[in-house]
Amino acid sequence: MEHCTLAVGILEALVSALILYKIASARRGRSLFIRRIPGLAAIDEAVGRATEMGRPILFSPGMDPLSIVTLQALAVAGYVARTAARYNTRLIVPVRDPAIYPIAEEILREAYAAEGRPELFDPEDIRFLSDRQFAYASGCVGIMNRERVAANFFFGYFYAESLILGEAGTQVGALQVAGTPATTQLPFFIVSCDYTIMAEEFYAATAYLTREPVLLGSLVGQDWAKVGLVVLIGVGAALATVLGPASSVLRLMLTQFGGG
């Protein structure tokens, strides 16, 4: 509770107000800018390529059990499914955790129905492979080779199997897009995939793809809040440099923000 100071409370209120304001602006139809993320912009390209080649798409939601990372990955899977339904392209989703299976099935079913193509949805294309790390990876590699997939999407949390998946996709000539918050696996996806979505880009994916006002406003509001915090840190550093650590002004700021 040492950080529950008046200044921190005011700061939290300002950040919340900024996010709510941006959400309200998005709901009123105001255009909010999000920079282009090449990996997310390439999703339509990858689905289009698979359609032209007459080959399926594989989407892996990662190795984690049900978590915020997996839910984000499944949200992206829903967008990919809608695009695939629009172009009449087959989508295969292998899962590792049994708890994810019914969620993935429902998300894809709704995606196909939303595009007016419910008859294209095939539950057999959502496959539980194994809850073992490398058994799951081997199963994905087998699907890539047997089905000759034209595009791979790896979204979620991955571990040592990341390079196995990326290399297997490269061998079958698939266009590959990977997105993960796992910093230790980013180098392997970068060298084996055509596009890699990293760090906070991964969590911005749903807002970027859907342009849903609440998600979009939250994302932009948080970005502006981060800008404000960086400015505040800069001001504090400047005051510490100019006034010195013994300054009463600086001591007051440190006390209010729980730093001393």
Secondary structure, 3 states (H helix, E strand, C coil): CCCCCHHHHHHHHHHHHHHHHHHHHHHCCCCCCCCCCHHHHHHHHHHHHHHHHCCCEEEECCCCCCCHHHHHHHHHHHHHHHHHHHCCCCEEEEECCCCHHHHHHHHHHHHHHHCCCHHHCCHHHEEECCCCHHHHHHHHHHHHHHHCCCEEEEECCCCCCHHHHHHHHHHCCCEEEEEECCCCCHHHHHHHCCEEEECHHHHCHHHHHHCCHHHHHHHHHHHHHHHHHHHHHHHHHHHHHHHCCCCHHHHHHHHHCCCC
